[in-house]
Amino acid sequence: MEKKLNLLMFSGDYDKALAGLVLANSAKNIGADVSIFFAFWGLCIIRDPEKIDLKDKTAYEKMFEMVTPKGVEELPLSKMNMSGIGKKMLVKMMGDAEKPSLAAFLNGAIKKGVKLYACKLSVEVMGFKENELISEVKIITAEEYLKDAFNSNIQLFI
């Protein structure tokens, strides 16, 4: 039986993104087909900080841009962030334990062929542009996501 994992990544928190990407990489390691649908705050995980573009954005979109993380390594912790100190501690602890960074887990998922999708509605509402996302991401509708999810053995909401 073919194994398929579908993740809906709604959170833009470092630790939750880490959990999702660990599961995605692990599922690929055991031969599963894996797709991740990024919606709302989850879009911050797949933004390319080198491609942020304020041109043609509304005043609200520009203000929103100033307060959202610019890429995967700028994400805060969901708990005990303590103005960034908690995240620095976690990153240091991961390094001390010789564990990969969040960016490394994302790059690993990409190399392994995890399908990355961005929610069209979320991209439009949050004022992101397609070219501001990492190149491996395809923008799809909620209906397209659901068709993929319905064909999965496991669907997880993070």
Residue, then its C-alpha position, 0 to 999 in steps of 0.5 A: m500500500e502506498k503511504k501518503l502524508n499531508l501536512l497543513m502548516f498553519s503555524g509560523d512558530y519555529d518549534k511547530a515548523l520544526a515538528g512538521l519538517v521532522l515528520a515530513n523528512s521522516a516520512k520521506n525516509i520511509g518511502a511515503d509521498v509527502s505534501i505540505f500546504f502552508a496557510f496564513w502564518g505558515l507562509c513565513i516558513i517558505r518566504d525567501p528573505e532575499k526576495i522581499d519586495l515592497k513594490d506595488k504593496t498597499a500601506y497595510e501590506k507594507m506595515f504587515e511586512m515590517v512585523t512578520p518573520k522574513g524567513v524560516e530562521e526568523l520564526p519565534l518560538s510558540k512558548m517561552n520565546m522570551s523576546g527571542i532568548g528562548k529561541k536562541m537557547l533552543v537553537k544552541m541546544m540543537g547545535d550542541a546536540e549536533k541536530p540540524s537547523l530548521a533551515a536544514f530540515l526545510n532544505g532536506a525536505i526539498k531535496k527529498g521531494v516533499k511537495l510544498y504548496a502555498c494557499k492562494l487565499s492566504v498569499e493574497v490576503m497576507g499581501f505576499k507575492e509569488n516571487e517572495l516565496i522559495s522557488e520550490v513552492k507552488i500556489i494552489t487553492a484550498e480545493e486543490y489542497l483538499k483533493d490532495a488531502f483526501n488521497s492521503n493516509i494521514q493528514l496533520f494540522i500544525 
